[in-house]
Amino acid sequence: MRTSGIFLLALLALSCSRPIEHEKLMEIPEFELVDHSGRTFRSASLRGEPALLFFGYTHCPDACPMMLSTVARAYREAGADARRIPTLFVSVDPRDTPPVLARYVSYFSAIPARGLTGTKEQIDAVVKMFGAQYIIHDTGSAAGPVVDHTLRLYLLDRDGDVAALFDPQSRPAEIAKAMKRL
Amino acid sequence: MKRSILLLAVLMIAVPSSAAVSIGSAWVREPNPARDLTAAFMTLKNHGTSVVSLVRVSSPFAEVVEMHETRTAEGMTSMRKVDGIAVPAASAVKLEPGGLHLMLIGLKQKLGAGSRIVLHLEFDDGTAAKIEAEVRSAGGDHHHHHAH
């Protein structure tokens, strides 16, 4: 009886001292891209902090703004402390140069966003790591090519691995809760 | 004389003075300053007894206005230009985020939240409508949360 009590106490102490375990949906290897200031971005630089990531492009007039709107609401729900969690907007469109991305992400004041681009090889490698896809089409629109792309919001844990997946229809409160848990 | 009055009455019934389609809840997503394009949304309601399609849209605020549809399936989003938006008889079609929308390309001026823009809509029944749509902040999207 006494032994089991001690064992239980030990177990309790152990569970309190360790961060809450979570399931990893995807393990992501380290990657390199170019950030919106034109500097090399290494995913290893995020280690120790969670992050949000999604793929898109700045000419996207509907799906990407919807996603950004949901993300902005999630940050508002999560409170000031969540601003340590950056949102990585990875553009899959070669038209999105670092200066364009810098202007694009600065519009969303509620989101500590970093626009990321890179060479086609770099972008394709990251897209593949996340099990995502993109296809550039010329549909005859005056806005130029349109890009079909994976519309998922990835929540990365402190190891840079995927801990949760969301989409523009996800409830901001649900995203905020997951952000705060990591 | 009587006959011509009767004919006139028949003509007045046959040629409605107002359009079969009415437009409501029109709004424009505040454009990101990095891009000169954005999307407009509204509800098209057909009060008539036959299908009417929206076939052309223009605006003094944009070089071009196209009709587009966003579709998301299995986590992939795609957007395509459509030639028209059919509104079935006695029905309504919603243009909303994540679905059908008007794409305003080549914006001619900065459009901040609260400003209003004019849109000209032309339908295949020969009618047209001029509407005003309010620009709303992108952070305050009025999109619906679908249950999963």
Boltz contact constraints between the chains, C-beta under 6 A:
constraints:
  - contact:
      token1: [A, 58]
      token2: [B, 34]
      max_distance: 6.0
  - contact:
      token1: [A, 58]
      token2: [B, 35]
      max_distance: 6.0
  - contact:
      token1: [A, 61]
      token2: [B, 37]
      max_distance: 6.0
  - contact:
      token1: [A, 61]
      token2: [B, 38]
      max_distance: 6.0
  - contact:
      token1: [A, 61]
      token2: [B, 39]
      max_distance: 6.0
  - contact:
      token1: [A, 61]
      token2: [B, 103]
      max_distance: 6.0
  - contact:
      token1: [A, 62]
      token2: [B, 39]
      max_distance: 6.0
  - contact:
      token1: [A, 62]
      token2: [B, 70]
      max_distance: 6.0
  - contact:
      token1: [A, 62]
      token2: [B, 101]
      max_distance: 6.0
  - contact:
      token1: [A, 63]
      token2: [B, 70]
      max_distance: 6.0
  - contact:
      token1: [A, 63]
      token2: [B, 77]
      max_distance: 6.0
  - contact:
      token1: [A, 65]
      token2: [B, 29]
      max_distance: 6.0
  - contact:
      token1: [A, 65]
      token2: [B, 138]
      max_distance: 6.0
  - contact:
      token1: [A, 66]
      token2: [B, 97]
      max_distance: 6.0
  - contact:
      token1: [A, 66]
      token2: [B, 98]
      max_distance: 6.0
  - contact:
      token1: [A, 69]
      token2: [B, 138]
      max_distance: 6.0
  - contact:
      token1: [A, 69]
      token2: [B, 139]
      max_distance: 6.0
  - contact:
      token1: [A, 69]
      token2: [B, 141]
      max_distance: 6.0
  - contact:
      token1: [A, 72]
      token2: [B, 139]
      max_distance: 6.0
  - contact:
      token1: [A, 100]
      token2: [B, 34]
      max_distance: 6.0
  - contact:
      token1: [A, 103]
      token2: [B, 34]
      max_distance: 6.0
  - contact:
      token1: [A, 104]
      token2: [B, 32]
      max_distance: 6.0
  - contact:
      token1: [A, 104]
      token2: [B, 34]
      max_distance: 6.0
  - contact:
      token1: [A, 107]
      token2: [B, 32]
      max_distance: 6.0
  - contact:
      token1: [A, 107]
      token2: [B, 33]
      max_distance: 6.0
  - contact:
      token1: [A, 139]
      token2: [B, 80]
      max_distance: 6.0
  - contact:
      token1: [A, 139]
      token2: [B, 81]
      max_distance: 6.0
  - contact:
      token1: [A, 141]
      token2: [B, 66]
      max_distance: 6.0
  - contact:
      token1: [A, 141]
      token2: [B, 81]
      max_distance: 6.0
  - contact:
      token1: [A, 142]
      token2: [B, 64]
      max_distance: 6.0
  - contact:
      token1: [A, 142]
      token2: [B, 105]
      max_distance: 6.0
  - contact:
      token1: [A, 143]
      token2: [B, 37]
      max_distance: 6.0
  - contact:
      token1: [A, 143]
      token2: [B, 105]
      max_distance: 6.0
  - contact:
      token1: [A, 146]
      token2: [B, 79]
      max_distance: 6.0
  - contact:
      token1: [A, 148]
      token2: [B, 76]
      max_distance: 6.0
  - contact:
      token1: [A, 148]
      token2: [B, 78]
      max_distance: 6.0
  - contact:
      token1: [A, 150]
      token2: [B, 75]
      max_distance: 6.0
  - contact:
      token1: [A, 150]
      token2: [B, 76]
      max_distance: 6.0
  - contact:
      token1: [A, 151]
      token2: [B, 72]
      max_distance: 6.0
  - contact:
      token1: [A, 151]
      token2: [B, 77]
      max_distance: 6.0
  - contact:
      token1: [A, 152]
      token2: [B, 75]
      max_distance: 6.0
  - contact:
      token1: [A, 169]
      token2: [B, 145]
      max_distance: 6.0
  - contact:
      token1: [A, 169]
      token2: [B, 146]
      max_distance: 6.0
